Structure formats: C-alpha cells, structure tokens
Amino acid sequence: MTSHILNNAQELGRDQALPYAGEVTPEQAWTLLQADQRIVLVDVRTNAERDWVGRVSIPEAQHHAVQWSLYPAGTPNPDFMAQLSTAVPDKNTVILFLCRSGVRSRHGAKLATEHGYTQCYDILQGFEGDKDVHGHRKTVGGWCSAALPWMGAWMGA
C-alpha cells in the first residue's frame, strides 16, 4: 500500500515538475505513517502554532518539529537545515512535511531536497486546511477536517 501511494505521488510530482518528490493528501499521509514506522512527519509550523492550535497525534518517533519560521516575528529559521539534519539524519528517509495550509511545507520539502534528501513529500492542505466562508479553518481540507488524530494543549498534549 505504501509503495502504491508513494509511486503515485512521485509520478504526479514529475508530471507537475515539483522541486521535491511529490504530494500526498492528509489521508494518504496517515496511511503511510500507520503502515511504516520508518516514515516521519516533519511539522514546520511554529512552536506557538503547535502549542495553541494543536498537533498531529502520532508516535513521537515519527513526529519531528522543525520550525520554518520563528514566532512572533515570522522571520525565517536560520537553523532549519541543521535542525532537520539532527531530527532526520538519513537523507533517504521518507519525510512528510506539514504546515498550517500547505505553503511552508512545500518550502521545507524543496529546501530539504536541495540539500540531498531524496524522499520529501508535501502534505496537501496542511493541518488546518483552507478558510471556510466564515474565514475559519479546520473545516475545509487538511488534517483536522479529514478527522485524522490530533490533539491540542487543552486535550492534554
């Protein structure tokens, strides 16, 4: 099952000339994480976002937090690649990058690929997805809207 998902993601990535291996839906990411404990998710949101908004609920060994930008200023994290290298030293590891809505995760996947990582995938729609008609997130696309496991600080995270 995992090879089928990854092969399709890679094929679409080549067709779209993506600067990283490919893209997966939140549901596909969940399937991959459950099927193979060697696959990791790198959450590139800020620590504040993970603390205040929530985080995916997966085993710690598969979950790595490497901020793309720093809170509160939103400045780029100058140590992103060093922190990623520490968290995921094997450059052939399948890495699923996640952010709020799918923008920073693409940047993280691209930069990691440029630094020799061979299996970088963006999780489409991110953790919270797009805004709904009322301007709220978590109801249109993304990890939360797909009802995949997640928890927030108020849930005992």
Secondary structure, DSSP 4 states (H G I P E B T S, - for coil): -HHHHHHHHHHHHHHTT-SSSEEE-HHHHHHHHHH-TT-EEEE-S-HHHHHHT-EE-S-GGGEEE--SEETTTTEE-TTHHHHHHHH---TTS-EEEE-SSSSHHHHHHHHHHHTT-S-EEEETTTTT-B--TTS-SSSBSHHHHTT--EE-GGGT-
